[in-house]
Amino acid sequence: MALFSRRRGKDGPAPEPLQEEGTVSQEEREPEGASADDATGPWDSRQAPQDEVNRIDLGSLRIPVVDGMQLRLEAPQPGADIASVSLVLAGSQMSLRVFAAPRSESLWDEVRQEITTTITDNGGEVTVEEGPFGRELSTVVPVLDPSGKTVRSGLRLVGVDGPRWMLRADFLGAAATSPEAATALEEILGGIIVHRDSLPRPPREPLPLHAPGQAPGPEVEDLPGLDPLMPGPTIAEVR
């Protein structure tokens, strides 16, 4: 059995409130419900299926192409590295970030607790739920609307642990609160392939992303990508 599963299992109710998990040896440590038998991803590139899905190669992320999908590459400032990928589909948005992670521990367990503390300390509400990708956070956070008035907005946070990587997906809009509205974006998330290069990286370091069509670095394997002659999603780079 692989040390990390592509999806987190549904064994037992979600803990509420959150608490630290028991300590085990590195050889025994495995995210709850981990299984190598899951039929959907996200997958590690070394375990990805040989399917016919057309995917956009963004470096560390290979994202399925879906009709009507808009894709934005986002960087914190002009000239900075791409930090996240946002997908917009049917009025909802999913923001993706991928990080280096420890070889044998669940980074999402740790990050999930930190996010919970941060949101509650700032007046938000957090509920731990069991979703299709394992334990996730359903949150309500105070935000400013265009008029400057404080309103409360829903945000759904999903994390997936893989071998030496963690993929985080934030759902906004209707997909944050409606399971039906989230279905299309969840299917995209379940078809993603994560390529973790072999370079040593500290936990939480963002894994490299690049725009479609850029020449891959020496660490990137040749996997099926987007055919530039075929119709695809709308792509915009935001810096």
N, C-alpha and C positions, 0 to 999 in steps of 0.2 A: 504493500500500500504506500502511496506517495505521502510524504510528510504533510503537505498542504493540499487541501481540496480546492476545487475551482469555485465551489459555493459552500457556504456554511450550512450545517444541518439544522433541523428543526427539533432537536431533542430537548424536551423540557421547556418550561415557561421562561420568558425573559426575566432577568433579575430586576427587582424594583424595591428599594433603591439599588444602584450599582454597588458592587463591592469587589474587592480584590479576589482574584481566583487563586486557588492553591498553587503552591510551588512544586514543580516536578523537575526532573533532570532534563537536559537538552535532548537526550535520546528518547525520552518519553513524551516530551511536550508536543501537543498537537491541538490545533484549534478545535473547539467543540463540534462534534458531528462531522469531522473531516472524513471524506471518502473519495476514492479515486474512481468511483462508479457513476458520478454525476453525468447526465446527458447533455448539459449545457454549461457554458462558461460563466464568467471569463476564464480563458485558458492561458496557461503558460505556453510560450512558443514551442517548447520542447514536447508538449503534450497535446498540441492543437490537432483537431481532426483534419483529415484530407478531404475537405468538402469543396463545393462549387461556389461558395459565397464570395462575392466581390467585396474586397475590403480596401479602404484607403490606408496607405502606409504613412504613418506620422512618426516613425522612429520606434519609440517604446510602446506605442499603441497602434494596433491595426483594427480599424473600425468598420463594421459592415455598412455598405451603401444601401440607403433606403430612399425610395422616391419621395420627394417633397421635403427631405431633410436639409436643413441649413447647418453648416459647420463653421465655427469661428475659432481661430487660434488667438489666444489672449496672452499678453505679456504685461508685466507691471508698469513698464515705461518704455519709450522708444529706444530701440537698440538692445533691449534686454532679451534674454532667452525666453522662449515660449514656456509659460507656466501651466496653462490649462487649456482644455478643449471644451467648447460649449456646443451642444447639439440642440437645435430648436426644431420641434416637430409637432404639428397639430396644436399650436398654442401653448405648449409646455416646453420646458428647457431642462437639460441635464448637463451639468458641468463636471468634467472629468479631470482628475489629477492622479498621477502615479508616482510612487516614491520607492526608494530603496528600503528594505526592511531586514530585520535579523534573520539569520538562516533558520532558526528553529522556534521562534516565538511569534505570537500574534500581535502585530503592531496595532491593528484595528481595535483590539480590546483596550489598549492603553489610550489611543487617540480618542476613542468614544467617551471614555470617562473624563478626559480633559475638556472635550467639547461640552459635555453636560455641565461641568462646573462653570465654564466660561459663560454659557448661555443663562444659566440660572442666576449667576452673580450679577448679570446685566438686566435682570427683570424678565427674562424669557421663561418659557415652559418647555420641558423635555419629557417625552415618554419613550421608554424602551419597548420596542415591538419586535416580533419575530416575523421577518419578511421572507421573500423568495430567495434572498441571498444571505440569510442569517440574521443575526441581531442588528437592528438599525435604530436610528433615532428619528422620531417624529417631533418636530419642534414648532413653537410659535414664538417669533422674535419681534421686538419693537423696531420699526423702521420709519424713516421719514418719507412721506409721499411728496409729489411734485410741489405741493403748496407749502411744504414745510411742517405739516401736521404729522404727529406721531401716530402710526397705525400698527396693527399687529398682523404679521404675515407668516404663512406656513412655509416650512422648509423641511424636506425629508433628506436624511443623510444616510448613505449606504456605504459600507466598506467591505472589501473582499481581500483576504490575505492569500498570497501566492508564494512560491519559493523565492525568497529574497526580494519580494516586492509587495506593495499594498496599493490597491486601486480604490480611490474614493470617488463616489458619484453623488452629487447633490442635485435633488429634484426641486424645481421651482415651478410656479404657476399651478395649473390644475393638477398636474402629476404629483404635487407635493401632498395632496390631501385625498385625491380620488384614485382608487385602484384601477378603475376603468381607463381613466385618462393616462395612467402611467404605463399601461400595457405595451404600447409601441416602443417607448424608450427602454423599458425593461428587456424587451426582446433584443434591442441593439446591444444593451449592456451584456446580455447573456451570450452574444456572438463575438465579443471583443477578444482579441489575442494580445497578450502583454509580452513584449520582448525585453527581458532583463539581460543587459550585456554582462560580460564576465569581469568587468572592472570592479575593484574593491570600492565600495561606497558606504559612508556612514548611514545608519538608519535615519530616515526622514529626508534624505537628500532627494530632490526631484529627479526623476529619470529623464533623459534628454528626449525632447520632441522637436520635430521639424515639419516644415510645410510639405504638402504633397509634391512629389516630383523632384525633390532635392536628392542629390546623390547620397546614399547611405554611407555611414562610416564603416570602418573595417570590422566592427563588432556585429553589425546588423546582418542577419541571415536573409537569403533570398526567399521571400514568401509571396504568394499571390497578392497583387496590389490593384490599384484602380487603373483600368484601361483608359488612357486619356482620350481615346476616340469615342468612348461610350458616354451617353448622357449620365450625369451623376448629380450629387447634391450641390447646392449653392455653398461656396466656400469664401469666407472673408477672413483676413488676418487683421486682428486688432492689436495695436501697439500703442 
